[in-house]
């Protein structure tokens, strides 16, 4: 058999004890289905999805076999960044419903065996939040120091060279205070001064509000932006040879984010969630230093449980090297946090459109889903991935995402990943709403609607249920280690193995990510348990986009 590159197997009693403890953590190795509420289902026919619409379709999510749902923001907001500009952390925006609707959603989810994880946006608020309205009113107001304010330079220019993610300086002048305020995103998303203990207290109280309502965990949005360098030093340029579409990407962002004091705030969040039973925390960490920051934010037992970055979300192509990079980022060492992975979400163009490269999109979607389920860590499935949806085409005049508008036509933008889920192929607006939705339904998505795929036993939806079920049935996939394996050029191969003894489950994962067929024969004694884009007639020929999963003989056998 092929040479195994690293031998992590151990029968050490300490390792067995660690493994046993981890099996009791529901979130470890879990599959969470991300719902973008605006685009999931519209129950009141105003063109925007809502909480009741989600509740009405929770059966669909549960049928996939996932462990829970992650809900993107549904809090009160002026929606300039579609919910990521919060004006009240402890209320539901009327466009989505009310607190009673959230409670009904939570109750129904739990009845179906689904955990509920929600976003918390703790680095900034909306400029319509009461805290900011008071803060900008006077340098002596109750909330004066709750946001990041700074005087202009002598020539009137901003306090530093920091750039906003959405374009332009990360500073906006406010004549009421005669100062600049900081914003890493839109000017309508002022940066909270999370260094201030009172701000931390208020954010912890908001998190407690939702924990008391029964949520099972939090995804912490852009948490590496939470605290900055207090001396406001200029960021240096970065010279990495990459193509850039935003001024933000020209800088090495070492001063406007990722300050070491963030760890102390994460300790407080972990203290809070640990005071409730079985709660889960995961950080979103983007940027040039995400590898280091994810490890720092999850190390030990007093920080967050998990983190994910943009290794796959911003990758232009799916190559075997990416899996190796991801594995090296999380080498599975004592005291290390637990990784989470996703191929698509609301912030990146859909993986099928980024990675298929002219190949069959249905075949690619199914192979990619099997690969995602075989990775070590938690996995997030973005709504529509179970249908194999490609990036929707949204004409310029229908774009609403500020980043997409600012960078058009140089990027695919985010709107194309946020269009409505197609529920009924023959219904107006694919059954999402009886009125024109906030973003248009792509005509290509109609044939991929849920009802059409339910009726086709060979559809991506049925394949997705089968693939997701693998992680439930095979402990090596959910909790096991990962070893890269040498194989023929053109194949990605790795083992997943159960810890704690010679008779633990061992699985071999084999993928042809390329454009050419590869000849390969499985090792003696291997038993095939899943095949994507391969039949018995193919024999040793693995066509492009083939995905295979084998059970290997254990040492005990």
N, C-alpha and C positions, 0 to 999 in steps of 0.2 A: 504494500500500500504506500501512498505518497508519504513523504517525510513530514512529520508534524514539527512545526517550527518552534513551538514553546510547549513545555509540559507543565500544566498547572495542576494536574491531578494530585490529590493528597488525601490520605485517610486520617490525618491528624485530628485528634478529638476536638481541638479548639475550632478547627474549620467545620467539622460536623455540627458543633454547637451553633456556630454563626449561621450556617445554612438553615438549621431548624428554626432559629429565631426569625430569619428573613421570610420563611414560608408563611409566617403568621401575619405579615404585612400585606394588606390587600393591594396596595399600590405598586408593590415591587414586581416589575414585569407586566404591569397592567396595560390594557388597551383602552385608551380614552378617545371618544368620538367628539371632534370639535364641531360645535354648532355656532354659526355666525347668525345671530337672531334675526337681523334685518332680512335675510335671504332664505330662511329655512321654510317657513310656512306662514301665510297671512290669514288669520282667522276672522278678522273684521273687515276685510276687503277695502283697505285703504292704500294698498300697494306696498306696504312694509310688513315684514314678518314680525311676529310678536310671541310672547310667552305662551299664550293659549295655543297658538299654532304649533309650537314645539311640543306642548303637552299632548295635543291631538295626534302627534306622529311619533311619540316615544316608543310605541310598539315596533315601528320600523327600526329604530336604533337598537332596541333590545334584541330584535330578531337577528342582528348581525353577530351577536355573541360577545359584544364588547363589555368592559367592566364598568364603564361610566361615561358621563358626558362632561365636556368642558364647554362652558358657555362664555362666549365673548361678551363684552360689557352690555348691560341692559339698564344701567343706572341713569338717573336724571342727567340730561346733557343737552346743550344746544346743537349737538351733532355736527359740529364743524369738522371733527375727525371721526364721526360716526360712532360715538360712544366712548372713545378713548380721551375725551375731554369732559371730565366728570364735573357736574355742578352740585351734586349731592350724592355722597357715597352710600347713604342709607335709605335711598328711595328708588323706585322704578320709574323710568321715564314713561310718561303717558302713552307714547307711541308704541311701547311694548306691553303696557297693561299697568298693573299695580302690584302691591306686595301680596295681596291675596292670590293673584295669578301665579306669582313665584312660589308661594307655599303649595298651591295645587300642583304645580310642576314638580316640586321636590317630593311631595307625597306620592305622586304617580310613579316617579322615577324609582323611588325606594321600593314600591310595590313590585316593580319589574326587576328588582335586583341591581339597579344602576346607581352608582355613586354620582354625586353632583359636585363638580369643581368649577369655581367661578374666577374670573379675572379680578385682580386688584391693581389699580393704576396708581402707584404710590410715588412716582417721581414728579408728577405735575397734575394740575387741575385745569378746568375751564376758567377763562377769565370772567365767567359769569358766576363762579362760586362765591358765596357770601364771604369766605375768607379773603379772597383776592379783592373783592369790591371794597372791603374795609382796609386791606393792606395798602391799596393804591390811593386811598383817600387822604392819608397823612402819614408822615414819618413817626408820628406819635400814637397811631391808632392801636387798638387791641391786637391786631394781627400784623402789625407793621413789619415784624421780622419773620413772618411765616413764609415769605417768598424771597427769591434771590434778587436783591436790588444793589445797584452800584452806581457811583458817580461817573460822569463822563470823563474822558481824558481831557487835558487842558485845551485841546483843539476841538472838543465837542464830539469826538468819535467814540465808538463803543469801548467799554472797559477792557475788552480783550478781542483777539481775532477769531474767537470761537464761531463756528458755523452751525446753522440749523440743519437738521436732517432733510427738511423740506425745501431748503434753498434760502440763501441770504444769511445775514448775521444772526447769531443766536441771542441778539439783544434788541429790544424795542424801547424807544424813548417814551416816557410818560410825563407829560407836563405837570400833572397834579402833584407829583412828588419831586419833580425836577431831577429824576434819575432814570437810568435804564433798568428794565427788568429782563431777566434771563428766560429763554425758552429754547429747549433743545429741539422742539418740533414746531408747530404753528405758533405764530405770535399770540393766538388765542389760547395757548396752552402754557401759561406761566409756570416756571420751575418752582416747586416747593423747596423750602429751606429745610430739608430733612435732617440737617445737623441740629436743628433746634429741638430740644427735648419735648416742648409743647406740641410741635408738629407730629413728632413720633407718637406721642400720647393720643393725639386725635386720630391718627391712622390706625393705631392698634385698637382703638375703640370702634372704629368702623369695621375692622376685621372681626372683632368680637360680636358685633351686631349680626353678621352673617353666620358666624359659627353657632350662635344661639338659635338661628333659624334652621340649623341642621345641615349646612353645607359641609362637604367632606374634604374640602381643600381649596387651595388657591394657586392660580398661576399668577406670578408677579411680573407684570408687564415692564419691560425696559428698566429693570431694577438696577442695572449698572450705571444708570444716569442719576441715581437718587442723591448722591453727594459728590460735590466737585472740590477742586483745589481752592481753598479760601483766599489765596493770594492772587487768583485770577491770572495766572501766567499764560502767555500765548502758547498755543499748541505748535509744535514744529511741523514742517511739511513731511509728507511720507512719500518715498520714492520706491514703489514696488512694481512699476511697469504695467499696472492694470489700467484698462480703459475706465474713464470716469464720466459720469453724467451729472454729478452733484458736487458743488463746492465742498460740502461736508467730507467727501472722500479724499480730498487733497491733504488732509491733516492727519497726523498721528495723534489721536484723541486721548492724550495721557493726563490732561488737566481738567477737562470739562466732564469727565465721568470716571467711574471705577476707583474712587478714593477709598483708602483702607478703612475709613470710618463706617463704610456701608456694612461691614461685618457686624459691628455692634448693633445696628438696626436689625439685621437678620437674626441675631441672637434673641432679640426681643420678640420677633415674629415666631421663632421656634418655641420659645418659652410659652407663648400664648397657645399655639396649636397643640403643644404637648399637654396642655391642661385639659384638652378634650381628647376623647378616645378615637384613635385611628384616623387622624387627620393627615393631609398630604400637602406638601408645598413644592412647587417647581418654579424655577426662575427662567425667564426668557433673557438670554444674554447674546447680544449681537456685537459686532465690531471686530477690530483687528486683533484684540487681545482676549477674545472670548474663551479660547482654550484655557488660559491661566485663570481667568475670572470664574468660569464655571467650576473649576476645581476648588478655588478659594471659597466660593459661596456655598459649597456642599460638603466641605471637609469636616470630619468628626461627627459628633452627635448633637451639636448645639447650633447648627446652621440649617440650611434648607435640605430637603431630602434629595432633590434632583434638579437638573438644569438641562436646557437644550439651547442650541445655537443655530446658526444658519449655514452649517457645513453643506447640507443637502439643499436647503431652500434657495440658496443663491448660486448653486452649481449649474453651469450651462449644459453639462453632460454627465451622465451616470457612468462612471468608470470604476473599475476594481480598485484603483488607487484610493478612491474616496473611502471605501470600507476600511482599508488599512489605516488611513488617517484617523477615522473615527475610533478604531480599535486602539490606536496608540494614544489618543486623547484620554481614554479611560482604561488604563492598563489593569484594572481590577486588583488594586493593592489595598492592604489593610488601612482603614480610616478614610478611604476614598468615598466620595458621594456616588450616586447612582445616575447613570445617563438616561436621557429621554431623546427620542428621535422622531422626526416627521419629515416627509417628503414634500408636503404641500400645506399651506395654510392661507389665512386671509391677507397676509403681507407679501406673498410671493406668487408669481404666475404658477399655474397648475403644472405638476411634474410631467404629465403626459405631453404637454406642449413644449416643455423645455427639453425633454430627453428623448422623445420617440425618434426624432431625426429622420422623418419620412417613412419609418417602419410602421407596421400595423398598430394602430393606437390601442385597440382592444387587447391584443396580445401583450403589448408593452404594459398596460395598466395592470393586468393580472400578474405578470412576472414581477413587476415592481412591488405589488402588494405582498407577494410571497417573500420577497427579499426583506421588506420592512418588518414582517412578522418574524423573520429569522434573526434580526439584530439583537444584540444583548442590551437590555434596558427596557424602559417603558416605550410605547409607541403611541403616537397621536394619528388618528385617521381623520382627515379633514372632510367635512360633508361633501358628498359627491364623488369622493375617491372610490367608494363602493360601487358606483355606477360607471366608473372609468371616464368621467367628464373631462374633456379637454378645456383649455382656456377659452372662455367665451369671447367673441368679437364684440366690442362695444365701440360704436362710432364716436368720433371726437365730440360731437355735439351732445352725446349722452353721458360723457365722463363726468363723474362727481368727485372722485378721489383727488385731493390737492396735489399729491405726489405724481399721479398719472398725468394730470393736466400740465404740471410744471415741466415734466420730462418728455412729453409727447413730441415726436413719435419714436424717440430713442429707446424706450423700454416698453415691455408689454403692460406694465402698470399693474395695479392691484384690483381695479374694477372687474376685470375679466375673470378673476377668481372668486368674485363676490356676487355673481348673478344668481337669480333664484334657482332653487332646486326644482327640477321637473318631476312632478308627481304623476300627472295624467297626460299621456301623449296627445290625446285628441281634444283636451279641454283648452279654453282660452288661457293664455299665459302659462301653459303646461300645468294647470291646476294649482299654481302657487297663489293666485289671486284672481278675482273676477274683473279687476281694474288693472290698468297699466302699472306694472311694478316700478319701483324706484330705479332699478336697472333692468334693461331688456333681457328677455329670454333669447338665447342664441338658438336659431332654428335647428342647428345641428344637434342640440340637446333633446329635441322632442322624441326622436327614436330611442333615446337612452333613458326615457322616463321610467319611474319606478314601476308603474303598472305594466309597461311593455316588457321590462326585464323580469318581473315576477312571472310572466306568462311564458318565458323562454328558459328552459332548464339549463341551457348552455350560456346564459348571459353572465356578464361580469358580476352582477349582484349575487347570483347563486355561487359563483366561484369565490367571491369575497367571503361569503358565510363559511364556506368550506375551509378557506385558508385561515380565517380568524380562529376557527375552531381548533386548528392545530396547536395554537399557543395554549389553549385550555387543556388539551389532552397530553401535551408533552412538557414535562417539567424542565427538560433541558433547554427548551425555547424560552420559557418564562423566567427561569431563575439561574440557568446554567452559565458556565464560562464560554468563551469563544476563542478558538485557535485558527489562525489563517493556515491554509494548507497549500503546498506546491501542487501545481497541476499543469496541463497543457496550456500553451500560450493562447490567450483569448478567453479562458475560463476564470471566473471567480469561484474559489472553493474555500470553505471554512467548516470547522466542526463546532457544534454546540454540545456541551457535555454537562451532565449532572454531577454535582460535587458529592463528596462524602464516602466514596468507596469504589472498589473495582467493578461492582456490578451495576453502577449507575448508568442511566441512559446516555447513549452517544449517538448524535445525528450528524450526517454529512450533508451540507448545503452546496449545491452546484448551480451556477448561473452562467449562461452565455449572454453577456451584456453587449457583445459586438454585432457586427454586420455580416459576418461570415460564419458558416457552419464549422463545427469543431468535432473531431472524432475523439471519443472518450468512452472507456468501459469502466463500470463501477467495480470497486474492490470485491474480492471474494467474500461471500457471506452477507453483503449489504442487501437490505430489504427495502424496496422502494415504497414510500408511504405518501408521496405527493408528486405529481407531474403537471407542469404548466407548459403548454405549447409543445408537447411531446406525446407520441403514442408508441405502442409496441412496434409498429411498422417502421419507426425511425431507427430502432436499434441503437447502435453506437454513434449515430449521427445526431449531434445536438445542434439544432437550427438556431439562428439568432432569436433571442428572447425566450429560450428554454430555461425553465427553472425546475430543479429536481431536489427532492428531500429523501434521504435514506436513513434508516435505522442501521447502525453498525453493530457488529458483535461486541459484547463487552468482554473485559478481561476475565470475568468469572465464567464466561461461556467458551 
